[in-house]
Amino acid sequence: MNTTIRKMNIEDKYTVIEMMKVFYTSPAVLSNGSEEIFENDVENCINDSPYLEGYVFENFEEIQGYAMIAKSFSTEFGKPCIWIEDLYIKEEYRSMGIGSEFFEYIQEKYLNCIFRLEVEEENEKAIRVYKKCGFEVLPYMEMKK
């Protein structure tokens, strides 16, 4: 499979928003998001926000999926932290190694960082992929306000 990973650009905006709508209404995500949030997220990805980066996965025919990462610092681990916020691959392109390829790509780009992500317990297929890529389950309860 010839998949290219590249930074998200303005031409990708509506395709990515359509994928976000699918992703955020799936069992993989607890919140449904909103059009306003999706627009804001994509705008931050394409406008060089220091906090958020967006990527698309594509072959010669179409965009296969997208990912968004957020940058922070982990005092717990004493190094920069890359949060994989969104990782979505269209159903017809799943199980082709695109997710694993993205993890390799982002880990090579951000050396000496800790990588974190959230996953729903029911998303067993994703958990298997994440574990295969070296992620470990942390026994945390996350809170928000």
N, CA, C and O atoms as a MOPAC input file, in Angstrom:
PM7 MOZYME 1SCF
protein

 N      0.84400 1    -1.17900 1     0.00000 1
 C      0.00000 1     0.00000 1     0.00000 1
 C      0.88600 1     1.23800 1     0.00000 1
 O      1.83900 1     1.31700 1     0.77500 1
 N      0.58600 1     2.19000 1    -0.84700 1
 C      1.34700 1     3.42600 1    -0.94300 1
 C      0.63200 1     4.53600 1    -0.18700 1
 O     -0.15700 1     5.28400 1    -0.76400 1
 N      0.90900 1     4.63700 1     1.08800 1
 C      0.32200 1     5.67900 1     1.91600 1
 C      1.35900 1     6.74400 1     2.18100 1
 O      2.49700 1     6.44700 1     2.54300 1
 N      0.95400 1     7.98800 1     1.99800 1
 C      1.79800 1     9.12600 1     2.31700 1
 C      1.21700 1     9.81800 1     3.53500 1
 O      0.00600 1    10.01600 1     3.62600 1
 N      2.07800 1    10.18300 1     4.46600 1
 C      1.66500 1    10.97300 1     5.62300 1
 C      2.19100 1    12.37900 1     5.39700 1
 O      3.38200 1    12.57600 1     5.15500 1
 N      1.29400 1    13.35500 1     5.47800 1
 C      1.72000 1    14.74000 1     5.29100 1
 C      0.91600 1    15.65300 1     6.19800 1
 O     -0.13100 1    15.27500 1     6.72300 1
 N      1.43100 1    16.86300 1     6.37000 1
 C      0.72300 1    17.86500 1     7.17500 1
 C     -0.59000 1    18.22800 1     6.49900 1
 O     -0.68300 1    18.28400 1     5.27300 1
 N     -1.57900 1    18.46700 1     7.30400 1
 C     -2.89100 1    18.89000 1     6.83400 1
 C     -2.77900 1    20.27800 1     6.21700 1
 O     -2.01100 1    21.11100 1     6.69800 1
 N     -3.54500 1    20.53300 1     5.14700 1
 C     -3.56300 1    21.87000 1     4.54700 1
 C     -4.99800 1    22.30900 1     4.27600 1
 O     -5.93600 1    21.54100 1     4.48900 1
 N     -5.16400 1    23.53000 1     3.81200 1
 C     -6.48400 1    24.12900 1     3.62500 1
 C     -7.36400 1    23.29900 1     2.69000 1
 O     -8.57800 1    23.23300 1     2.88500 1
 N     -6.77300 1    22.67000 1     1.68500 1
 C     -7.54300 1    21.86300 1     0.75200 1
 C     -8.15600 1    20.62800 1     1.41700 1
 O     -9.11000 1    20.05500 1     0.89100 1
 N     -7.62500 1    20.21900 1     2.55600 1
 C     -8.10000 1    19.03800 1     3.27200 1
 C     -9.24800 1    19.34000 1     4.23000 1
 O     -9.87800 1    18.42200 1     4.75500 1
 N     -9.51800 1    20.61100 1     4.45500 1
 C    -10.42500 1    21.03400 1     5.53300 1
 C    -11.75500 1    20.28000 1     5.54300 1
 O    -12.09700 1    19.67200 1     6.55800 1
 N    -12.49600 1    20.30200 1     4.47300 1
 C    -13.83900 1    19.72700 1     4.49200 1
 C    -13.81200 1    18.20500 1     4.51500 1
 O    -14.69900 1    17.58100 1     5.09600 1
 N    -12.81600 1    17.60800 1     3.89700 1
 C    -12.67900 1    16.15100 1     3.95000 1
 C    -12.38500 1    15.71500 1     5.38200 1
 O    -12.96000 1    14.73900 1     5.86400 1
 N    -11.49800 1    16.43000 1     6.06100 1
 C    -11.15800 1    16.09300 1     7.44600 1
 C    -12.36800 1    16.31300 1     8.34700 1
 O    -12.64100 1    15.48400 1     9.21500 1
 N    -13.09600 1    17.40600 1     8.16200 1
 C    -14.27700 1    17.64900 1     8.99100 1
 C    -15.30700 1    16.53600 1     8.80900 1
 O    -15.94200 1    16.12700 1     9.78000 1
 N    -15.48100 1    16.04700 1     7.60400 1
 C    -16.41200 1    14.93000 1     7.38200 1
 C    -15.94100 1    13.67700 1     8.11600 1
 O    -16.75800 1    12.94800 1     8.68000 1
 N    -14.64100 1    13.42200 1     8.11400 1
 C    -14.11400 1    12.27500 1     8.84700 1
 C    -14.26900 1    12.47800 1    10.35400 1
 O    -14.55300 1    11.52700 1    11.08300 1
 N    -14.08400 1    13.70900 1    10.81900 1
 C    -14.26000 1    14.00200 1    12.24300 1
 C    -15.69900 1    13.71900 1    12.67700 1
 O    -15.92800 1    13.19700 1    13.76800 1
 N    -16.65700 1    14.06000 1    11.83300 1
 C    -18.06100 1    13.79800 1    12.15700 1
 C    -18.29400 1    12.30400 1    12.35000 1
 O    -19.01500 1    11.90000 1    13.26200 1
 N    -17.69700 1    11.49300 1    11.50800 1
 C    -17.82500 1    10.04300 1    11.63600 1
 C    -17.13200 1     9.56300 1    12.90700 1
 O    -17.70200 1     8.79700 1    13.68300 1
 N    -15.89900 1    10.02000 1    13.11100 1
 C    -15.10700 1     9.60800 1    14.27200 1
 C    -15.79500 1     9.98300 1    15.58100 1
 O    -15.89500 1     9.16000 1    16.49100 1
 N    -16.26800 1    11.22600 1    15.67400 1
 C    -16.83000 1    11.71900 1    16.92600 1
 C    -18.23200 1    11.19200 1    17.22600 1
 O    -18.73800 1    11.39800 1    18.32900 1
 N    -18.85900 1    10.52500 1    16.28100 1
 C    -20.14600 1     9.88100 1    16.56700 1
 C    -19.98000 1     8.37000 1    16.70500 1
 O    -20.96600 1     7.64400 1    16.83300 1
 N    -18.74700 1     7.90100 1    16.68000 1
 C    -18.46400 1     6.47000 1    16.82000 1
 C    -18.27600 1     6.11800 1    18.29700 1
 O    -18.10600 1     7.00900 1    19.12900 1
 N    -18.30600 1     4.83500 1    18.62300 1
 C    -18.06200 1     4.41000 1    20.00600 1
 C    -16.62500 1     4.66900 1    20.47400 1
 O    -16.32300 1     4.50000 1    21.65600 1
 N    -15.73700 1     5.07800 1    19.56000 1
 C    -14.33500 1     5.32700 1    19.92300 1
 C    -14.15800 1     6.61800 1    20.71400 1
 O    -13.10500 1     6.83900 1    21.31200 1
 N    -15.18400 1     7.47600 1    20.72000 1
 C    -15.07400 1     8.79300 1    21.35900 1
 C    -16.29000 1     9.00700 1    22.25000 1
 O    -17.41400 1     8.67900 1    21.87000 1
 N    -16.05800 1     9.56400 1    23.44800 1
 C    -17.16200 1     9.79500 1    24.37700 1
 C    -17.99700 1    11.02500 1    24.03800 1
 O    -19.20100 1    11.03800 1    24.29500 1
 N    -17.38200 1    12.05600 1    23.46800 1
 C    -18.12800 1    13.27700 1    23.15800 1
 C    -18.42200 1    13.32700 1    21.66600 1
 O    -17.70500 1    12.73600 1    20.85800 1
 N    -19.47700 1    14.03600 1    21.31500 1
 C    -19.85800 1    14.12300 1    19.90100 1
 C    -19.23800 1    15.31300 1    19.19200 1
 O    -19.34600 1    15.41300 1    17.97000 1
 N    -18.59200 1    16.22000 1    19.91500 1
 C    -18.02200 1    17.40000 1    19.27400 1
 C    -19.10900 1    18.26400 1    18.67500 1
 O    -20.29000 1    18.09000 1    18.97500 1
 N    -18.71200 1    19.18800 1    17.83500 1
 C    -19.66600 1    20.07300 1    17.15500 1
 C    -18.98600 1    20.63100 1    15.91900 1
 O    -17.76200 1    20.58800 1    15.79000 1
 N    -19.78400 1    21.14700 1    15.02800 1
 C    -19.24500 1    21.77000 1    13.81500 1
 C    -18.24600 1    22.86400 1    14.18500 1
 O    -17.19200 1    22.98000 1    13.55900 1
 N    -18.57300 1    23.66100 1    15.19300 1
 C    -17.68700 1    24.74600 1    15.63600 1
 C    -16.34500 1    24.20000 1    16.13300 1
 O    -15.28900 1    24.73900 1    15.80200 1
 N    -16.39200 1    23.14100 1    16.92200 1
 C    -15.15100 1    22.54300 1    17.42600 1
 C    -14.33500 1    21.96300 1    16.27800 1
 O    -13.12300 1    22.16600 1    16.21800 1
 N    -14.98800 1    21.24100 1    15.36600 1
 C    -14.26900 1    20.65000 1    14.24100 1
 C    -13.59000 1    21.72300 1    13.39900 1
 O    -12.42400 1    21.58500 1    13.03100 1
 N    -14.32400 1    22.79100 1    13.09500 1
 C    -13.75300 1    23.90600 1    12.31100 1
 C    -12.55500 1    24.50500 1    13.03600 1
 O    -11.51600 1    24.75100 1    12.42300 1
 N    -12.69600 1    24.74000 1    14.33800 1
 C    -11.61700 1    25.33400 1    15.12700 1
 C    -10.39000 1    24.42500 1    15.14700 1
 O     -9.26200 1    24.89300 1    14.99200 1
 N    -10.61400 1    23.12600 1    15.33700 1
 C     -9.49200 1    22.18100 1    15.36400 1
 C     -8.73300 1    22.19000 1    14.03700 1
 O     -7.50600 1    22.28100 1    14.01900 1
 N     -9.45900 1    22.09700 1    12.94200 1
 C     -8.80600 1    22.05800 1    11.62800 1
 C     -8.10800 1    23.38800 1    11.34800 1
 O     -6.99300 1    23.39700 1    10.82700 1
 N     -8.74100 1    24.50200 1    11.68200 1
 C     -8.10800 1    25.82000 1    11.48200 1
 C     -6.78800 1    25.89500 1    12.24400 1
 O     -5.79500 1    26.39700 1    11.71700 1
 N     -6.77300 1    25.39700 1    13.48500 1
 C     -5.52500 1    25.41300 1    14.25700 1
 C     -4.46800 1    24.51800 1    13.62800 1
 O     -3.28100 1    24.84300 1    13.66300 1
 N     -4.88300 1    23.40700 1    13.06000 1
 C     -3.92200 1    22.50300 1    12.39600 1
 C     -3.29500 1    23.16800 1    11.16800 1
 O     -2.09000 1    23.04800 1    10.94900 1
 N     -4.09600 1    23.85900 1    10.37800 1
 C     -3.56700 1    24.40500 1     9.12800 1
 C     -2.95100 1    25.79000 1     9.29300 1
 O     -2.26300 1    26.27200 1     8.39300 1
 N     -3.19000 1    26.42700 1    10.42100 1
 C     -2.64000 1    27.76700 1    10.65600 1
 C     -1.42200 1    27.76200 1    11.55900 1
 O     -1.11400 1    28.77600 1    12.18600 1
 N     -0.73200 1    26.65200 1    11.63700 1
 C      0.52500 1    26.54800 1    12.38500 1
 C      0.40800 1    26.90600 1    13.85800 1
 O      1.24900 1    27.63500 1    14.38500 1
 N     -0.61400 1    26.40900 1    14.52300 1
 C     -0.72500 1    26.56500 1    15.96700 1
 C      0.48300 1    25.91300 1    16.63300 1
 O      0.91900 1    24.84900 1    16.19400 1
 N      1.03100 1    26.52500 1    17.67900 1
 C      2.14500 1    25.87200 1    18.37200 1
 C      1.69500 1    24.66300 1    19.20100 1
 O      2.52900 1    23.89600 1    19.68400 1
 N      0.38900 1    24.49600 1    19.36400 1
 C     -0.14100 1    23.44100 1    20.22000 1
 C     -0.70300 1    22.23300 1    19.47300 1
 O     -0.71300 1    21.12600 1    20.01100 1
 N     -1.16800 1    22.43300 1    18.24400 1
 C     -1.88700 1    21.37900 1    17.53700 1
 C     -1.33900 1    21.22000 1    16.12600 1
 O     -1.11600 1    22.20000 1    15.41600 1
 N     -1.12500 1    19.96300 1    15.73000 1
 C     -0.70000 1    19.64800 1    14.36600 1
 C     -1.65900 1    18.62600 1    13.79300 1
 O     -2.12600 1    17.73000 1    14.49500 1
 N     -1.94900 1    18.77100 1    12.50800 1
 C     -2.82600 1    17.82600 1    11.83500 1
 C     -2.10200 1    17.15600 1    10.68100 1
 O     -1.27900 1    17.77300 1    10.00500 1
 N     -2.41600 1    15.89800 1    10.46600 1
 C     -1.81600 1    15.09500 1     9.40800 1
 C     -2.92100 1    14.36700 1     8.65800 1
 O     -3.96500 1    14.04500 1     9.22600 1
 N     -2.68400 1    14.11200 1     7.38800 1
 C     -3.58400 1    13.26300 1     6.61700 1
 C     -2.78100 1    12.10100 1     6.06000 1
 O     -1.57800 1    12.20300 1     5.81900 1
 N     -3.48000 1    11.00100 1     5.86500 1
 C     -2.91200 1     9.80300 1     5.25600 1
 C     -3.58800 1     9.69900 1     3.90700 1
 O     -4.81600 1     9.72600 1     3.82000 1
 N     -2.79800 1     9.58000 1     2.85500 1
 C     -3.40500 1     9.51900 1     1.52700 1
 C     -2.65900 1     8.55500 1     0.62900 1
 O     -1.47500 1     8.27500 1     0.81600 1
 N     -3.39000 1     8.06100 1    -0.34700 1
 C     -2.78000 1     7.31400 1    -1.43700 1
 C     -3.01000 1     8.14700 1    -2.68600 1
 O     -3.39700 1     9.31100 1    -2.58400 1
 N     -2.79000 1     7.60100 1    -3.81600 1
 C     -2.92800 1     8.37200 1    -5.04800 1
 C     -4.38100 1     8.74800 1    -5.33900 1
 O     -4.64500 1     9.69200 1    -6.08300 1
 N     -5.30500 1     8.01700 1    -4.75900 1
 C     -6.71300 1     8.20600 1    -5.07500 1
 C     -7.44300 1     9.12300 1    -4.11100 1
 O     -8.25500 1     9.94300 1    -4.54100 1
 N     -7.17400 1     9.00300 1    -2.81300 1
 C     -7.95000 1     9.76300 1    -1.84400 1
 C     -7.28200 1     9.81500 1    -0.48300 1
 O     -6.29900 1     9.12100 1    -0.22300 1
 N     -7.84100 1    10.65800 1     0.38300 1
 C     -7.41400 1    10.71200 1     1.77600 1
 C     -7.98000 1     9.49100 1     2.48200 1
 O     -9.17300 1     9.20100 1     2.38500 1
 N     -7.11700 1     8.78200 1     3.19000 1
 C     -7.49300 1     7.54400 1     3.86700 1
 C     -7.85400 1     7.77000 1     5.33600 1
 O     -8.54400 1     6.94900 1     5.94000 1
 N     -7.39000 1     8.87500 1     5.90500 1
 C     -7.64100 1     9.15900 1     7.31100 1
 C     -6.88500 1    10.39100 1     7.73900 1
 O     -6.26100 1    11.07200 1     6.92500 1
 N     -6.94500 1    10.67200 1     9.02500 1
 C     -6.25800 1    11.85300 1     9.55700 1
 C     -5.83000 1    11.59600 1    11.00100 1
 O     -6.28500 1    10.65000 1    11.64400 1
 N     -4.95300 1    12.45300 1    11.48600 1
 C     -4.53700 1    12.43000 1    12.88800 1
 C     -4.28300 1    13.85600 1    13.34200 1
 O     -3.91100 1    14.71900 1    12.54800 1
 N     -4.48700 1    14.08600 1    14.61600 1
 C     -4.14300 1    15.36600 1    15.23400 1
 C     -3.34700 1    15.07700 1    16.49100 1
 O     -3.68700 1    14.18700 1    17.27000 1
 N     -2.28100 1    15.84500 1    16.67800 1
 C     -1.48200 1    15.71400 1    17.89500 1
 C     -1.44400 1    17.05800 1    18.60800 1
 O     -1.46400 1    18.11500 1    17.97800 1
 N     -1.39000 1    16.99500 1    19.92400 1
 C     -1.25600 1    18.19500 1    20.75100 1
 C      0.06300 1    18.10300 1    21.50700 1
 O      0.47400 1    17.02200 1    21.93000 1
 N      0.71300 1    19.23700 1    21.66900 1
 C      2.02300 1    19.27700 1    22.31700 1
 C      1.89800 1    19.86600 1    23.71600 1
 O      1.20500 1    20.86100 1    23.93000 1
 N      2.58600 1    19.22600 1    24.66700 1
 C      2.63000 1    19.73000 1    26.03300 1
 C      3.93300 1    19.24500 1    26.67500 1
 O      4.83400 1    18.76700 1    25.98500 1
 N      4.01900 1    19.37100 1    27.97800 1
 C      5.17900 1    18.87800 1    28.72000 1
 C      4.66300 1    18.02000 1    29.86000 1
 O      3.69600 1    18.38200 1    30.53000 1
 N      5.30600 1    16.88400 1    30.08000 1
 C      4.91400 1    15.98900 1    31.16200 1
 C      5.89400 1    16.13000 1    32.31700 1
 O      7.04400 1    15.70000 1    32.22300 1
 N      5.43100 1    16.73500 1    33.40500 1
 C      6.29200 1    16.81300 1    34.59200 1
 C      6.46800 1    15.43100 1    35.20500 1
 O      7.48000 1    15.16200 1    35.85300 1
 N      5.50100 1    14.56400 1    35.00800 1
 C      5.58000 1    13.19900 1    35.52400 1
 C      6.74800 1    12.43300 1    34.89900 1
 O      7.42100 1    11.65200 1    35.57300 1
 N      6.98200 1    12.66200 1    33.60700 1
 C      8.05100 1    11.95400 1    32.90100 1
 C      9.24500 1    12.84900 1    32.59000 1
 O     10.26200 1    12.36200 1    32.09700 1
 N      9.14400 1    14.14300 1    32.86700 1
 C     10.26400 1    15.06200 1    32.71500 1
 C     10.69500 1    15.32100 1    31.28800 1
 O     11.87700 1    15.53000 1    31.01500 1
 N      9.72300 1    15.30800 1    30.36800 1
 C     10.06700 1    15.55300 1    28.97200 1
 C      8.83500 1    16.03400 1    28.21400 1
 O      7.71600 1    15.94500 1    28.71800 1
 N      9.04500 1    16.54500 1    26.99700 1
 C      7.90100 1    16.96200 1    26.18600 1
 C      6.93900 1    15.79000 1    25.96900 1
 O      7.34200 1    14.62700 1    25.93300 1
 N      5.67900 1    16.13100 1    25.82900 1
 C      4.63900 1    15.12900 1    25.66200 1
 C      3.86800 1    15.40300 1    24.37600 1
 O      3.44600 1    16.53000 1    24.11600 1
 N      3.69600 1    14.38100 1    23.59900 1
 C      2.88500 1    14.45000 1    22.38600 1
 C      1.63500 1    13.62200 1    22.63700 1
 O      1.70800 1    12.40900 1    22.83400 1
 N      0.49100 1    14.28800 1    22.62800 1
 C     -0.79400 1    13.62000 1    22.78900 1
 C     -1.34400 1    13.31100 1    21.41100 1
 O     -1.51200 1    14.21400 1    20.59100 1
 N     -1.62100 1    12.06500 1    21.15300 1
 C     -2.31600 1    11.71000 1    19.92100 1
 C     -3.79000 1    11.93000 1    20.23600 1
 O     -4.43600 1    11.09600 1    20.87100 1
 N     -4.30500 1    13.05600 1    19.78600 1
 C     -5.67600 1    13.45100 1    20.10600 1
 C     -6.69000 1    12.70100 1    19.25300 1
 O     -7.64100 1    12.12200 1    19.77800 1
 N     -6.49200 1    12.71100 1    17.95700 1
 C     -7.38400 1    12.02100 1    17.02600 1
 C     -6.53900 1    11.13600 1    16.12600 1
 O     -5.47900 1    11.54200 1    15.65000 1
 N     -7.01500 1     9.94200 1    15.90400 1
 C     -6.41800 1     9.05400 1    14.91300 1
 C     -7.58300 1     8.30700 1    14.27900 1
 O     -8.18800 1     7.42800 1    14.89300 1
 N     -7.88100 1     8.67200 1    13.04800 1
 C     -9.02700 1     8.09100 1    12.35000 1
 C     -8.59300 1     7.60100 1    10.97800 1
 O     -7.95100 1     8.32200 1    10.21400 1
 N     -8.95600 1     6.37100 1    10.68700 1
 C     -8.68400 1     5.78900 1     9.38100 1
 C    -10.02300 1     5.27700 1     8.84700 1
 O    -10.74800 1     4.56200 1     9.53900 1
 N    -10.33300 1     5.65100 1     7.62000 1
 C    -11.58900 1     5.20400 1     7.01800 1
 C    -11.65300 1     3.68200 1     7.05900 1
 O    -10.63800 1     2.99600 1     6.93400 1
 N    -12.85100 1     3.17700 1     7.23500 1
 C    -13.04100 1     1.73700 1     7.43900 1
 C    -12.39900 1     0.87500 1     6.35300 1
 O    -11.81300 1    -0.16600 1     6.65300 1
 N    -12.50400 1     1.29700 1     5.11100 1
 C    -11.96300 1     0.48000 1     4.02200 1
 C    -10.43300 1     0.44200 1     3.99500 1
 O     -9.84400 1    -0.34400 1     3.25300 1
 N     -9.78500 1     1.29600 1     4.80900 1
 C     -8.32300 1     1.32100 1     4.85600 1
 C     -7.76400 1     0.79900 1     6.18500 1
 O     -6.55300 1     0.84700 1     6.40300 1
 N     -8.61700 1     0.31200 1     7.05600 1
 C     -8.15500 1    -0.21200 1     8.33900 1
 C     -7.47700 1    -1.56300 1     8.14600 1
 O     -7.71600 1    -2.26200 1     7.16000 1
 N     -6.63900 1    -1.91100 1     9.09400 1
 C     -5.87400 1    -3.17700 1     9.10100 1
 C     -4.87200 1    -3.24900 1     7.96000 1
 O     -4.52200 1    -4.33700 1     7.50100 1
 N     -4.41000 1    -2.08800 1     7.50100 1
 C     -3.39800 1    -2.04400 1     6.43700 1
 C     -2.07300 1    -1.47600 1     6.93900 1
 O     -1.15400 1    -1.24300 1     6.15300 1
 N     -1.97700 1    -1.25200 1     8.26000 1
 C     -0.73000 1    -0.75600 1     8.83200 1
 C     -0.58200 1     0.75600 1     8.83900 1
 O      0.48700 1     1.26300 1     9.18100 1
 N     -1.61700 1     1.48500 1     8.47400 1
 C     -1.51700 1     2.94900 1     8.41100 1
 C     -1.31000 1     3.54400 1     9.80200 1
 O     -0.49200 1     4.44700 1     9.97500 1
 N     -2.04600 1     3.04400 1    10.79200 1
 C     -1.87400 1     3.54500 1    12.16300 1
 C     -0.47100 1     3.30600 1    12.67400 1
 O      0.14600 1     4.20100 1    13.25200 1
 N      0.03500 1     2.10700 1    12.46600 1
 C      1.40700 1     1.79100 1    12.89700 1
 C      2.41900 1     2.67100 1    12.17500 1
 O      3.39200 1     3.13100 1    12.77300 1
 N      2.18600 1     2.89900 1    10.90200 1
 C      3.07300 1     3.76400 1    10.12100 1
 C      3.06300 1     5.19200 1    10.68000 1
 O      4.10600 1     5.84400 1    10.74200 1
 N      1.88300 1     5.67300 1    11.08600 1
 C      1.79700 1     7.00600 1    11.67300 1
 C      2.58200 1     7.07600 1    12.98300 1
 O      3.29600 1     8.04900 1    13.22500 1
 N      2.45500 1     6.04700 1    13.83300 1
 C      3.19700 1     6.05700 1    15.09500 1
 C      4.70200 1     6.09600 1    14.84500 1
 O      5.42000 1     6.83000 1    15.52500 1
 N      5.18400 1     5.32500 1    13.89100 1
 C      6.61000 1     5.36800 1    13.54900 1
 C      7.00800 1     6.76500 1    13.08100 1
 O      8.02500 1     7.30900 1    13.51100 1
 N      6.20000 1     7.33200 1    12.20400 1
 C      6.45800 1     8.65800 1    11.65000 1
 C      6.55800 1     9.71000 1    12.76300 1
 O      7.50800 1    10.49300 1    12.79300 1
 N      5.59000 1     9.72600 1    13.66600 1
 C      5.54200 1    10.77000 1    14.68800 1
 C      6.63900 1    10.56800 1    15.73500 1
 O      7.15900 1    11.53800 1    16.28600 1
 N      6.98900 1     9.31300 1    16.00700 1
 C      8.06200 1     9.05500 1    16.96700 1
 C      9.42400 1     9.43500 1    16.39300 1
 O     10.30900 1     9.85800 1    17.13800 1
 N      9.60400 1     9.29200 1    15.09200 1
 C     10.85200 1     9.73900 1    14.46700 1
 C     10.92000 1    11.26000 1    14.42500 1
 O     11.99800 1    11.84000 1    14.55500 1
 N      9.77300 1    11.90400 1    14.24400 1
 C      9.73700 1    13.36700 1    14.18500 1
 C      9.98800 1    13.98000 1    15.55700 1
 O     10.66900 1    14.99900 1    15.66700 1
 N      9.44600 1    13.36800 1    16.59500 1
 C      9.56500 1    13.90300 1    17.95500 1
 C     10.34700 1    12.93500 1    18.83000 1
 O      9.77400 1    12.14600 1    19.58100 1
 N     11.65900 1    13.01200 1    18.71900 1
 C     12.54100 1    12.16300 1    19.50500 1
 C     12.54700 1    12.62200 1    20.96000 1
 O     12.31800 1    13.79800 1    21.24200 1
 N     12.80400 1    11.71100 1    21.87100 1
 C     12.91100 1    11.99200 1    23.29600 1
 C     11.65400 1    12.65200 1    23.86700 1
 O     11.74200 1    13.54900 1    24.70500 1
 N     10.50900 1    12.20700 1    23.41500 1
 C      9.22700 1    12.68000 1    23.93400 1
 C      8.46400 1    11.49000 1    24.49300 1
 O      8.72800 1    10.34100 1    24.13800 1
 N      7.53000 1    11.77900 1    25.35800 1
 C      6.58500 1    10.76500 1    25.81100 1
 C      5.35500 1    10.89100 1    24.91600 1
 O      4.95200 1    12.00300 1    24.57500 1
 N      4.76700 1     9.78700 1    24.54000 1
 C      3.58100 1     9.79100 1    23.67700 1
 C      2.41000 1     9.23200 1    24.47400 1
 O      2.51400 1     8.18700 1    25.11600 1
 N      1.29800 1     9.94800 1    24.41700 1
 C      0.11900 1     9.52000 1    25.16000 1
 C     -1.09900 1     9.56000 1    24.25600 1
 O     -1.15300 1    10.30300 1    23.27600 1
 N     -2.06700 1     8.74500 1    24.61200 1
 C     -3.34400 1     8.75400 1    23.90200 1
 C     -4.40800 1     8.19300 1    24.82200 1
 O     -4.11000 1     7.57400 1    25.84400 1
 N     -5.64700 1     8.41700 1    24.44400 1
 C     -6.78900 1     7.85100 1    25.15600 1
 C     -7.48000 1     6.87000 1    24.21800 1
 O     -7.48600 1     7.04900 1    23.00100 1
 N     -8.05400 1     5.84100 1    24.80200 1
 C     -8.79100 1     4.85900 1    24.00800 1
 C     -9.92000 1     4.31200 1    24.87600 1
 O     -9.74900 1     4.11400 1    26.07800 1
 N    -11.05000 1     4.07700 1    24.26900 1
 C    -12.17300 1     3.47100 1    24.97400 1
 C    -11.87800 1     1.99200 1    25.19500 1
 O    -11.36000 1     1.32200 1    24.30200 1
 N    -12.20500 1     1.48100 1    26.37700 1
 C    -11.92400 1     0.08200 1    26.70900 1
 C    -12.55100 1    -0.89500 1    25.71800 1
 O    -12.00800 1    -1.97100 1    25.46700 1
 N    -13.69900 1    -0.51200 1    25.15800 1
 C    -14.40100 1    -1.38800 1    24.21900 1
 C    -13.72000 1    -1.46500 1    22.85100 1
 O    -14.02200 1    -2.35700 1    22.05900 1
 N    -12.80900 1    -0.54200 1    22.57300 1
 C    -12.15400 1    -0.47300 1    21.26900 1
 C    -10.95200 1    -1.42800 1    21.25100 1
 O     -9.80000 1    -1.00400 1    21.16100 1
 N    -11.25500 1    -2.70800 1    21.33800 1
 C    -10.22600 1    -3.72700 1    21.49100 1
 C     -9.25000 1    -3.78300 1    20.31800 1
 O     -8.05800 1    -4.02200 1    20.51400 1
 N     -9.74200 1    -3.56900 1    19.11800 1
 C     -8.86800 1    -3.60600 1    17.94100 1
 C     -7.81500 1    -2.49200 1    18.02000 1
 O     -6.63400 1    -2.72300 1    17.76300 1
 N     -8.25800 1    -1.29000 1    18.37600 1
 C     -7.31100 1    -0.16700 1    18.51800 1
 C     -6.32400 1    -0.43700 1    19.64400 1
 O     -5.13400 1    -0.15200 1    19.50700 1
 N     -6.80200 1    -0.98000 1    20.74500 1
 C     -5.91100 1    -1.27100 1    21.87600 1
 C     -4.82100 1    -2.24700 1    21.44400 1
 O     -3.66000 1    -2.08200 1    21.81800 1
 N     -5.18300 1    -3.26300 1    20.66300 1
 C     -4.16600 1    -4.21800 1    20.16800 1
 C     -3.11900 1    -3.50400 1    19.31900 1
 O     -1.92400 1    -3.76600 1    19.45200 1
 N     -3.56700 1    -2.60100 1    18.44800 1
 C     -2.62400 1    -1.85000 1    17.60400 1
 C     -1.71400 1    -0.99500 1    18.47800 1
 O     -0.49800 1    -0.98100 1    18.28400 1
 N     -2.29500 1    -0.28600 1    19.43700 1
 C     -1.50600 1     0.60700 1    20.29300 1
 C     -0.48200 1    -0.18400 1    21.10600 1
 O      0.66600 1     0.23900 1    21.23600 1
 N     -0.88800 1    -1.31700 1    21.64400 1
 C      0.06000 1    -2.14700 1    22.40500 1
 C      1.17100 1    -2.66500 1    21.49600 1
 O      2.33800 1    -2.69500 1    21.88900 1
 N      0.80500 1    -3.07300 1    20.28100 1
 C      1.80600 1    -3.54300 1    19.31300 1
 C      2.83100 1    -2.44000 1    19.01900 1
 O      3.99700 1    -2.72100 1    18.74400 1
 N      2.38300 1    -1.19900 1    19.08100 1
 C      3.26800 1    -0.05800 1    18.82200 1
 C      3.99800 1     0.41200 1    20.07900 1
 O      4.68400 1     1.43400 1    20.04400 1
 N      3.86100 1    -0.31800 1    21.18900 1
 C      4.62900 1    -0.02100 1    22.39600 1
 C      3.90300 1     0.77400 1    23.46300 1
 O      4.50500 1     1.10100 1    24.48500 1
 N      2.64200 1     1.09800 1    23.26900 1
 C      1.89100 1     1.83200 1    24.29000 1
 C      1.49300 1     0.89300 1    25.41800 1
 O      1.20100 1    -0.28100 1    25.19400 1
 N      1.48600 1     1.42900 1    26.63600 1
 C      1.09800 1     0.67500 1    27.81700 1
 C     -0.11200 1     1.33000 1    28.45200 1
 O     -0.29100 1     2.54400 1    28.35100 1
 N     -0.94300 1     0.53100 1    29.10600 1
 C     -2.10800 1     1.05200 1    29.80800 1
 C     -1.64200 1     1.69700 1    31.10800 1
 O     -0.87200 1     1.10200 1    31.86200 1
 N     -2.10800 1     2.91000 1    31.36600 1
 C     -1.83200 1     3.58700 1    32.62600 1
 C     -3.08000 1     3.50600 1    33.50500 1
 O     -4.19700 1     3.64400 1    33.00700 1
 N     -2.89900 1     3.28400 1    34.79100 1
 C     -4.06000 1     3.11400 1    35.67600 1
 C     -4.60800 1     4.44300 1    36.19800 1
 O     -4.77400 1     4.61900 1    37.40500 1
 N     -4.88800 1     5.37100 1    35.28900 1
 C     -5.36900 1     6.69100 1    35.69600 1
 C     -6.86000 1     6.83300 1    35.46000 1
 O     -7.44500 1     6.20400 1    34.57800 1
 N     -7.44100 1     7.67100 1    36.27100 1
 C     -8.77800 1     8.15100 1    35.97800 1
 C     -8.56800 1     9.58500 1    35.49900 1
 O     -7.91600 1    10.37500 1    36.18100 1
 N     -9.09500 1     9.91500 1    34.37500 1
 C     -8.94400 1    11.26800 1    33.85300 1
 C    -10.12100 1    12.10800 1    34.31700 1
 O    -11.24300 1    11.61300 1    34.42100 1
 N     -9.86500 1    13.37400 1    34.59500 1
 C    -10.91000 1    14.29100 1    35.02700 1
 C    -10.83500 1    15.54700 1    34.16400 1
 O     -9.77800 1    15.86600 1    33.61900 1
 N    -11.93100 1    16.24500 1    34.04300 1
 C    -11.94200 1    17.51200 1    33.30400 1
 C    -12.93200 1    18.45000 1    33.94800 1
 O    -13.79300 1    18.03100 1    34.72200 1
 N    -12.80600 1    19.70600 1    33.62900 1
 C    -13.74400 1    20.71600 1    34.12100 1
 C    -14.12100 1    21.60800 1    32.98000 1
 O    -14.90600 1    22.53900 1    33.15700 1

